[in-house]
Amino acid sequence: MPEARSSVATFEGSVPLGELPEVGSVPSSMTALVVRQDRFGDPATAFQVETDIPVPPISSTEVLIGVKAAGVNYNNVWAARGYPVDVIGARQRQGDPYDFHVGGSDASGIVYAVGADVADIAVGDEVIVHPGYWDADDAWTRSGKDPMIGPSAQIWGYNTNFGSFAQFARVQAHQVLPKADQLSWAEAAAPTLVGTTAYRMLHGWAGNTLQAGDVVLVWGGSGGLGTQAIQLARHAGAQAVAVVSDDERGRYAEKLGAVGYINRRDFSHWGIPPLVDDAAGQKEWTAEARRFGKRIWEIVGERKDPAIVFEHPGSATIPTSIFVCEPGGMVVICAGTTGYDAMVDLRYHWTRQKRLQGSHGTNDEQARAYNDLVRAGHIDPCLGRTVAFDELPAAHAEMGRGEQVFGNIVGLVAAADENEGRRS
């Protein structure tokens, strides 16, 4: 259990939603968007606004942030459903006393309190938060290994409580990064989880890191993850080919730097392919997969397969991703939004020595590198839509149904509108 705050001006009560108290003064309770176990299911009803949630205490290595805006990500669709993980139950089994979940893995805001051992972060700083969360004292992290692979690694605001869907959020100090001056609060809250995830996927796996001239196939090219992957590829001098579900989404991906797009509705071979001994079915599936691969060649102007396939749909697309990836290339995946039960034809996998790499979250080095690109203006946060705080349940429900496909959704917490917060 975190230690109580010290040297912080606290007061009983709360402040109205849309406001924050004087910087450095912290109320005892707050308004938050809350999931409880008896509401698991449709995010539209699982999330409810509650006005008497305790403002969390912080430990000596944590920071309390007054939230201006909060980004929406698919992980809290899962949290609301209670599937594949009951995050509340999982925490309670580890001794957590809270019977609710305050999610949200993207935040922009102002520092209101810092722990006694926190250096280089001050009350009043304007910040954003990256989602990588771990125990700095576990043996894995102390040994110098990547902490996001260690046994204590979690995603803030999903596995952990007191995320960004509240007036105040609790974070580990190492997660705190400076906000880009040119961005509004809403823009700054939009991209960090998807952007840092994409950065790790493309730059984090030695032997298959993004190189100038590479072809990168980006599934969901108009969504939160895809828009960031396209821009990272463009910045590295690579050629991103987006996969989308209609031409409008494809044109949006091209505006961000994709060299072209494939409309997945032009193909019919999605999902688990026929078994190998089904000769007719295999022939039909392989013909479609090859036609898909040839479309990539047409877009890039040469017979060049993807060095990296940027995956997150999962079961519907993994067979094609492995098939079209170049020999020695990598299919890197961070989610399974169409399902977790993927099939791989191992003939193409081992004989052509392809890599199927899982990727999750971000470490500090990757998060800082990504944020530096945002602050320098190289990456657009792709703020697709801003919603009011009480519209966040519906926004999650729409995302869960696959209806949100243009950039990132952000909910306003203490920011007055989507333009507030720009400093340059």
C-alpha positions in Angstrom: 0.0 0.0 0.0 1.5 3.4 -0.9 2.5 5.7 1.9 0.4 8.7 2.6 1.3 12.0 1.0 3.6 14.3 3.0 4.2 18.1 2.7 1.1 18.5 0.6 -1.8 20.8 1.3 -4.9 18.7 1.5 -8.5 19.6 2.2 -11.7 17.6 2.8 -14.2 17.4 -0.1 -13.8 17.8 -3.8 -13.9 20.3 -6.7 -16.5 20.2 -9.5 -15.7 18.2 -12.6 -14.0 20.4 -15.2 -12.0 22.2 -12.5 -8.8 21.6 -10.5 -7.9 23.3 -7.2 -5.0 25.6 -6.7 -1.8 23.8 -7.8 -0.4 21.9 -4.9 -3.6 21.7 -3.0 -5.2 18.3 -3.1 -8.8 17.3 -2.2 -9.7 14.1 -0.4 -12.1 12.9 -3.0 -12.7 13.3 -6.8 -14.9 12.5 -9.7 -13.9 9.5 -11.7 -15.1 7.2 -14.5 -15.4 3.8 -12.6 -15.9 0.2 -13.5 -17.1 -2.3 -10.9 -17.3 -6.0 -11.2 -21.1 -6.2 -11.1 -21.2 -4.0 -14.2 -18.8 -5.9 -16.4 -20.0 -6.2 -20.0 -20.8 -3.4 -22.5 -18.5 -0.5 -21.8 -21.5 1.9 -22.4 -22.9 0.7 -19.0 -19.8 -0.8 -17.3 -18.3 2.7 -17.0 -20.2 5.1 -14.7 -19.3 8.5 -13.4 -18.9 8.5 -9.6 -18.3 11.6 -7.6 -16.9 10.3 -4.3 -13.8 8.3 -5.2 -10.8 8.8 -2.9 -7.9 10.7 -4.3 -5.1 8.1 -4.1 -2.1 8.4 -1.7 1.3 8.3 -3.3 4.5 6.6 -2.3 7.9 8.2 -2.1 8.6 7.3 -5.8 5.2 8.3 -7.2 3.6 11.5 -8.6 0.0 12.8 -8.4 -1.2 14.5 -11.5 -4.2 16.8 -11.9 -5.7 15.4 -15.2 -6.5 17.9 -18.0 -7.4 15.3 -20.7 -7.4 11.5 -21.0 -6.9 9.3 -24.0 -9.1 6.3 -24.9 -7.4 3.0 -25.7 -8.7 -0.5 -26.4 -7.3 -1.9 -23.2 -10.1 -0.3 -21.2 -12.7 -1.9 -23.5 -11.2 -5.1 -22.1 -11.3 -3.7 -18.5 -14.9 -2.8 -18.9 -15.8 -6.3 -20.2 -13.8 -8.0 -17.4 -12.3 -10.1 -20.2 -9.8 -11.5 -20.9 -8.7 -10.4 -17.4 -10.8 -9.2 -14.4 -8.3 -6.4 -13.5 -10.1 -5.7 -10.2 -10.0 -9.3 -9.1 -6.4 -9.6 -10.2 -5.3 -6.7 -8.0 -7.4 -7.8 -5.1 -5.7 -11.2 -5.1 -2.4 -9.3 -4.7 -3.7 -7.4 -1.7 -5.2 -4.3 -3.3 -8.0 -2.9 -1.1 -10.0 -1.2 -3.8 -13.1 -2.8 -5.3 -13.3 -0.6 -8.4 -11.2 0.3 -11.5 -10.4 3.8 -12.6 -8.8 3.2 -16.0 -7.2 5.4 -18.6 -3.6 4.9 -19.9 -3.0 8.2 -21.6 -3.0 11.5 -19.6 -2.0 15.1 -19.9 -2.0 17.3 -16.9 -0.2 19.2 -14.1 1.8 17.8 -11.3 0.1 18.3 -8.0 2.3 16.3 -5.6 5.6 14.4 -5.7 7.0 11.7 -3.5 9.9 12.4 -1.2 12.4 10.5 -3.4 11.3 12.0 -6.7 13.9 14.2 -8.4 13.6 16.3 -11.6 9.8 16.6 -11.3 8.2 19.6 -9.6 4.7 20.6 -8.5 3.3 22.7 -11.4 5.1 20.9 -14.2 3.0 20.3 -17.3 3.4 16.7 -18.3 2.2 13.6 -20.1 2.4 9.9 -18.9 3.8 6.9 -20.7 2.1 3.6 -19.8 5.0 1.3 -18.8 4.8 0.4 -15.2 7.0 -2.0 -13.1 8.6 -2.7 -9.8 12.1 -1.1 -9.9 13.2 -3.5 -7.1 12.4 -6.8 -8.7 15.3 -9.0 -9.6 14.7 -8.7 -13.3 14.8 -5.0 -13.4 17.7 -4.7 -11.0 19.8 -7.0 -13.3 19.5 -4.4 -16.1 17.1 -6.3 -18.3 14.3 -4.6 -20.2 11.7 -3.9 -17.4 8.8 -4.3 -19.7 9.5 -8.0 -20.1 10.0 -8.6 -16.4 7.5 -10.3 -14.1 6.3 -7.1 -12.5 5.6 -5.3 -15.8 2.1 -3.9 -16.2 0.2 -1.3 -18.2 -0.7 1.8 -16.2 -4.4 2.5 -16.1 -5.3 -1.0 -17.2 -3.5 -3.5 -14.9 -3.1 -0.6 -12.3 -5.8 1.5 -10.7 -6.2 5.3 -10.6 -5.5 6.0 -14.3 -6.4 9.0 -16.3 -10.2 8.8 -16.2 -10.4 10.9 -13.1 -9.6 14.4 -11.8 -6.3 13.0 -10.3 -4.1 10.2 -11.4 -1.3 8.3 -9.6 1.8 7.3 -11.6 5.4 6.1 -11.0 7.9 9.0 -11.4 9.7 7.4 -14.3 6.5 7.5 -16.4 6.3 11.3 -16.3 7.5 13.1 -19.4 7.3 16.7 -20.5 4.3 17.9 -22.5 5.0 19.2 -26.0 4.5 23.0 -25.8 2.8 23.2 -29.2 0.1 20.7 -28.3 -3.2 21.4 -26.5 -4.0 19.3 -23.5 -6.3 17.1 -25.7 -3.7 16.7 -28.4 -1.0 15.8 -25.8 -3.3 13.1 -24.2 -4.0 11.5 -27.6 -1.0 9.5 -28.8 1.4 8.3 -26.1 0.2 4.7 -25.4 -0.2 3.9 -29.1 2.8 5.9 -30.1 5.2 4.4 -27.6 3.8 0.9 -28.3 4.4 1.5 -32.0 7.9 2.8 -31.4 8.8 -0.3 -29.4 7.3 -2.6 -32.1 9.3 -0.9 -34.9 12.6 -0.1 -33.0 12.7 -2.4 -30.1 13.6 -5.8 -31.5 17.3 -6.2 -32.4 17.9 -7.8 -35.8 14.6 -6.6 -37.1 14.5 -2.9 -36.3 13.1 -0.4 -38.8 15.5 0.7 -41.5 15.4 3.3 -44.3 14.0 1.7 -47.4 12.0 -1.0 -45.6 8.5 -1.8 -46.6 6.3 -1.9 -43.6 2.8 -3.3 -43.8 0.5 -1.5 -41.3 -2.8 -3.1 -40.3 -5.5 -0.7 -39.2 -3.6 2.2 -40.9 -6.3 4.8 -40.0 -6.6 3.9 -36.3 -4.6 5.0 -33.2 -1.8 2.4 -33.6 -1.6 2.5 -37.3 -1.4 6.3 -37.6 1.6 6.3 -35.3 3.3 3.4 -37.1 2.9 5.1 -40.5 4.5 8.3 -39.2 7.4 6.5 -37.5 8.1 4.6 -40.7 8.0 7.8 -42.8 10.3 9.5 -40.4 12.8 6.6 -40.7 12.7 6.7 -44.5 10.7 3.5 -44.8 7.6 2.8 -47.0 4.4 2.2 -45.0 1.6 0.4 -46.8 -1.7 0.8 -44.9 -4.4 -1.9 -44.7 -7.8 -0.3 -44.1 -11.5 -1.0 -44.6 -12.5 1.7 -47.1 -11.0 4.3 -49.4 -11.7 7.3 -47.1 -9.6 5.6 -44.4 -6.9 4.9 -47.0 -6.7 8.5 -48.0 -6.4 9.5 -44.4 -3.4 7.1 -44.0 -1.8 8.5 -47.1 -2.0 12.0 -45.7 0.1 10.8 -42.7 2.8 9.4 -45.0 1.6 6.0 -46.2 2.8 5.3 -49.8 -0.5 3.6 -50.5 -3.2 1.5 -49.0 -5.0 -1.8 -49.5 -8.7 -2.1 -48.9 -9.1 -5.4 -47.0 -12.7 -5.7 -48.3 -11.2 -6.4 -51.7 -10.0 -9.8 -50.4 -11.9 -12.8 -49.0 -9.4 -15.0 -47.2 -9.5 -13.6 -43.7 -9.5 -15.8 -40.6 -8.2 -19.3 -40.0 -7.1 -20.8 -43.4 -8.0 -24.3 -44.6 -6.0 -27.1 -43.1 -3.0 -28.3 -45.2 -4.6 -31.5 -46.3 -7.5 -29.5 -47.8 -5.9 -29.2 -51.2 -8.8 -27.2 -52.8 -9.2 -24.9 -49.8 -5.4 -24.3 -49.6 -5.3 -23.5 -53.3 -8.1 -20.9 -53.0 -6.6 -19.3 -49.8 -3.1 -19.2 -51.2 -4.3 -17.5 -54.4 -5.9 -14.8 -52.4 -2.9 -14.3 -50.1 -0.6 -14.1 -53.1 -3.0 -11.5 -54.7 -2.8 -9.5 -51.5 1.0 -9.7 -51.6 1.1 -8.6 -55.3 -1.0 -5.5 -54.3 1.9 -4.6 -51.9 4.3 -4.8 -54.8 2.1 -2.7 -57.0 2.0 0.1 -54.3 5.8 0.1 -53.7 6.6 -0.2 -57.4 8.8 -3.4 -57.2 8.6 -7.0 -56.0 9.6 -6.1 -52.5 7.9 -7.8 -49.5 7.4 -6.2 -46.0 10.5 -6.3 -43.8 8.1 -5.6 -40.9 4.4 -6.4 -40.6 2.8 -4.2 -37.9 0.1 -6.5 -36.4 -2.6 -6.1 -33.9 -5.8 -7.6 -35.3 -4.6 -11.1 -34.6 -6.6 -14.2 -35.6 -8.1 -12.7 -38.8 -4.8 -11.5 -40.3 -1.8 -13.4 -38.8 -1.8 -16.1 -41.5 -1.6 -13.5 -44.2 1.0 -11.5 -42.3 3.3 -14.5 -42.0 2.8 -15.4 -45.7 3.7 -11.9 -47.1 6.5 -11.0 -44.7 9.9 -11.2 -46.4 12.4 -14.0 -45.6 14.1 -13.1 -42.4 11.5 -10.4 -41.7 9.4 -9.9 -38.7 5.7 -9.9 -37.9 5.4 -7.9 -34.7 2.1 -8.0 -32.7 0.8 -6.1 -29.7 -2.9 -7.1 -29.5 -5.6 -9.4 -30.9 -8.6 -7.3 -31.5 -10.2 -9.8 -33.9 -9.3 -12.8 -31.6 -6.5 -14.5 -29.9 -6.6 -17.9 -31.6 -4.2 -17.3 -34.5 -3.0 -20.0 -36.9 0.5 -19.9 -38.5 1.5 -22.2 -41.4 4.9 -23.2 -40.1 6.2 -24.1 -43.5 6.5 -20.5 -44.4 7.7 -19.6 -41.0 10.7 -21.9 -40.5 11.9 -22.4 -44.1 11.9 -18.7 -44.8 13.2 -18.0 -41.2 10.6 -15.4 -40.3 10.1 -13.9 -36.9 6.8 -13.7 -35.0 7.5 -11.2 -32.2 5.2 -10.3 -29.4 5.5 -6.7 -28.2 3.9 -5.0 -25.2 4.1 -1.5 -23.8 7.2 0.6 -23.6 10.3 1.0 -21.5 11.6 4.4 -20.5 14.2 4.8 -23.2 11.7 4.0 -25.9 9.1 6.3 -24.4 11.5 9.2 -24.2 12.6 8.7 -27.8 9.1 8.7 -29.0 8.1 11.8 -26.9 11.2 13.6 -28.3 9.8 13.1 -31.8 6.4 14.5 -30.7 8.0 17.5 -29.0 10.1 18.2 -32.1 6.9 18.2 -34.2 7.9 15.1 -36.3 4.8 13.1 -35.1 1.2 14.3 -35.3 -0.8 13.1 -32.3 -3.7 12.4 -34.7 -6.5 13.7 -32.4 -9.5 12.3 -34.2 -12.2 13.3 -31.8 -12.7 15.0 -28.4 -15.6 14.0 -26.2 -16.9 15.2 -22.8 -16.1 13.2 -19.7 -19.6 11.6 -19.5 -19.3 10.5 -23.2 -16.3 8.3 -22.5 -18.4 5.1 -21.9 -20.0 5.4 -25.3 -16.6 6.1 -26.9 -15.3 2.9 -25.5 -18.3 1.0 -26.7 -17.9 2.4 -30.2 -14.2 1.4 -30.1 -15.1 -2.1 -29.0 -17.5 -2.4 -32.0 -14.7 -1.3 -34.3 -16.4 2.0 -35.2 -13.6 4.4 -34.2 -11.0 4.2 -37.0 -9.7 7.8 -37.5 -6.9 8.6 -35.1 -7.3 8.8 -31.3 -10.2 9.7 -29.0 -9.6 12.0 -26.0 -12.0 12.8 -23.2 -11.8 16.3 -21.5 -11.3 16.2 -17.8 -10.2 19.6 -16.5 -9.5 21.1 -19.9 -12.2 23.5 -21.1 -12.0 22.5 -24.8 -9.7 20.8 -27.3 -7.6 23.9 -27.9 -6.6 24.8 -24.3 -3.0 24.3 -23.3 -0.9 25.3 -26.3 2.2 27.3 -25.3 3.7 28.0 -28.7 
